Each structure stands twice: as structure tokens, then as C-alpha cells.
């Protein structure tokens, strides 16, 4: 079984997603985005870690750990491109201009 799962393992492109005062909606505080990010990964049933989130079960095969760095002015999220694109779309508001790098 372990050999089979090793063959299914897929290398995913790691990207970076940053929310700061320049690209977030001015109507919402940074704490709003922190809460929405937490809710997003909870709905996907990711396990919360000290510095981010980890997928459970078979999600580990196609997705790596999500790392989140926070300070008073920004939130930086690093992880699989596919997950961060979905997160970006779910956080998008008329006043925000998010980019995934």
C-alpha cells in the first residue's frame, strides 16, 4: 500500500500569497482575513499547527503543508498553488487586489 501511495504522490507547485494594507479591502481589518483563513482551512478539514495547517488523509498525497506567517501589517501564506487560488477567490472583495506569486 505504501508503494502505491508513493507512486500517486504528485509534485505540486508551491506559491506565496500575501495580504497587506496595500492589497486588502480598506473596509475590513486584518483580523477579518485571519478569521476567514482559519474558517477556510477548517472547512477543508486541515489540521491546525503552530505555524499553519496540514491536510489529513489522502489530502497529504497531493497537497503539502500550508505555512502562515503573521505580523501586525501582513499575513503571508505559503502552500500549494491550487489551494491558494481557491483561498484568494474566497477572500476577494470589490476593494481588494490579491495576487499569488
Beta strands, then each sheet from edge to edge (+ up, - down):
strand 1: 14-20
strand 2: 47-49
strand 3: 52-54
strand 4: 66-70
strand 5: 74-80
sheet 1: 1+ 5- 4+ 3- 2+
end
